[in-house]
Amino acid sequence: MRLVLAALSRPLAVIVALIAILTGFALSLGQMRTDIFPEVGNPVIYVAQPFGGMTPAQMEGFLTYYYEYHFLYITGIQSVDSKSIQGAALMKLSFREGTNMQQAMAETVGYVTRARAFMPPGTVPPFITRFDPGSVAVGLLLFTSSTHTQGELQNYALNQVRPLFLSKTN
């Protein structure tokens, strides 16, 4: 009650305080980021090449060497780290800050195709993925029903619910 009486006795002070609060709100709203995951600056692409039956030394000589040679021509590449294990070659391509990662991914796919021409017959295409915070799941949605089949639930999840979660960027 005293607060209301004090506010009524000093209306100019109340108006100035409200204007200050609204101005601060407007300034902070204009500078606020809208993305859940801001740019972290971790431009990395991973390439995993499986080939069953080869030792790590054979993976290095027959597969990894050709990939590393071709990856050095990708725009913005900073380093190529590889590890050959029994039946697989794992490569991490690190890029400089500010590299256009869509272009880097397209070039990586192109150079992978080119390097595969030098590999043994029967080499399957590698797995190529870009890893960043935006590619990590932030939640899990489960569907259960006693009246619908598993196929109906999957169809509903993929065609009805999933589009609701897609972000719209302009």
FENRA-V582313 format. One record per backbone hydrogen bond with DSSP energy under -0.5 kcal/mol. NH is the residue of the N-H (numbers start at 0). CO is the residue of the C=O. If there is no record, write none. Layout:
NH:CO / NH:CO
This chain:
4:0 / 5:1 / 6:2 / 7:3 / 8:4 / 9:5 / 10:7 / 13:9 / 14:10 / 15:11 / 16:12 / 17:13 / 18:14 / 19:15 / 20:16 / 21:17 / 22:18 / 23:19 / 24:20 / 25:21 / 26:22 / 27:23 / 28:24 / 29:25 / 30:26 / 31:27 / 37:35 / 43:41 / 43:130 / 44:92 / 45:128 / 46:90 / 47:126 / 48:46 / 48:88 / 49:47 / 50:86 / 53:50 / 58:54 / 59:55 / 60:56 / 61:57 / 62:58 / 63:58 / 64:59 / 66:62 / 67:63 / 68:64 / 69:65 / 70:66 / 71:67 / 72:69 / 73:70 / 76:73 / 77:93 / 78:93 / 80:91 / 82:89 / 84:82 / 84:87 / 86:53 / 87:84 / 88:48 / 89:82 / 90:46 / 91:80 / 92:44 / 92:90 / 93:78 / 93:91 / 94:42 / 95:75 / 98:95 / 100:98 / 103:99 / 104:100 / 105:101 / 106:102 / 107:103 / 108:104 / 109:105 / 110:106 / 111:107 / 112:108 / 113:109 / 114:110 / 115:111 / 116:112 / 116:113 / 117:114 / 118:115 / 122:119 / 126:47 / 127:125 / 128:45 / 130:43 / 130:128 / 131:129 / 134:131 / 135:132 / 141:139 / 152:148 / 153:149 / 154:150 / 155:151 / 156:152 / 157:153 / 158:154 / 159:155 / 160:155 / 161:156 / 163:160 / 164:160 / 164:161 / 165:161 / 165:162 / 168:166
